[in-house]
Amino acid sequence: MSTVQGRLRIAVQKSGRLADRSLELIRDAGLKWVKGHNDLLYRVENYPIDLLRVRDDDIPTFVADGVCDLGIVGENVLEEDKNGGATAEVVMPLGFGRCTLKLAVPPTLAYEGPHSLQGLRIATSYPKILRRFLNDNGVQSDTVVMRGAVEVAPRLKLASAICDLVSTGATLEANGLIAKETVFESQAVLIKSPTGPEPELAHLLESIIERMAGVVSSQGAKYVMLNAPRSALDEITAILPGAGAPTVMPLMGRDDAVAVHAVCQEAVFWETLEKLKAAGASAILVLPIEKMM
């Protein structure tokens, strides 16, 4: 249960790659937050909710211990935080903040698989995740724990290889390193406290989760409307990307054609429209979806 009576608390990253996107998600879910007197606490105007802005590696603990009811954090941080005690429940992936924890080596190290690291020193900010990976592959190596600038370890002779988060690979390339092995794939996730909120706030908590799920579902989704010959309906439905059963409606004065409306969960490219047109579709419209529930 949140430590503030009568209010929910949501923990978000104060600064870093998830900070802005987390606040955007909360705003898109209909929460109007305003900055407080300090940068630690933002207050939501239209609901009894506070946003606690903290270091990312504190978020799993705050949520697991009930200091906060919800939190937005990277899976990599959540996985590294596991210690066998109380843990926060993962509610859903959020689709942003994607990155990969990879093993990277200098070109002078002949890498032919995890066994190539046997007996070597590996620098990382994620020793628990790395140790599980090495144990799973039967590799005995020494771990050098660093809290930043992991990529410089080989140049400084601190380690022979590194295990670090990679988004574009530009930092590795700038330091003469080559990514070789994926250790863990991560994205932002919504987590929930195992203790639950006060009973009178339970409905609000579930409402916020449902809204966030709607925002996530609408990301990248498109609403497609078109006219189609009845004879080509099966072919056109098969072309629509990521669509479930579309809505099919008769066209006034046309027995041979129908209107088709569909929510497409996958990207709709120009090539998709060209295929639809070749199959007989006409008056094709593709619209963005702001909210979906």
JOQUI-V947749 format. One record per backbone hydrogen bond with DSSP energy under -1.0 kcal/mol. CO is the residue of the C=O (numbers start at 1). NH is the residue of the N-H. Records with the same first field share a line. If there is no record, write none. Layout:
BEGIN
CO->NH / NH
END
This chain:
BEGIN
4->7
8->50
9->69 / 70
10->52
11->72
12->54
18->22
19->23
20->24
21->25
22->26
23->27
24->28
25->29
26->31
27->30
31->33
32->45
34->43
40->53
42->51
43->34
47->49
48->8
49->44
50->10
51->42
52->12
54->14
55->58
58->62
59->63
60->64
61->65
62->67 / 68
63->66
69->193
70->11
71->191
73->189
74->78
75->79
76->80
77->81
89->192
92->190
96->188
99->186
100->166
101->183 / 184
102->164
103->180 / 181
104->162
105->178
106->109
109->111
113->116
114->117
115->118
117->120
120->142
121->160 / 161
122->144
123->163
124->146
126->130
127->131
128->132
129->133
130->134
131->135
132->136
133->137
134->139
135->138
140->119
142->122
144->124
149->152
150->153
152->156
153->158
154->157
161->123
162->104
164->102
166->100
169->173
170->174
171->175
172->177
173->176
178->105
181->103
184->101
186->99
187->75
188->94
189->73
190->91 / 92
191->71
192->89
198->201
201->205
202->206
203->207
204->208
205->209
206->210
207->211
208->212
209->213
210->214
211->215
212->216
213->217
214->218
218->221
222->264
223->287
224->262
225->285
226->260
227->282
228->258
229->232
230->233
232->236
233->237
234->238
235->239
236->240
241->266
242->265
247->261
249->259
251->254
256->230
257->251
258->228
259->249
260->226
261->247
262->224
264->222
269->273
270->274
271->275
272->276
273->277
274->278
275->279
276->281
277->280
282->227
285->225
287->223
END
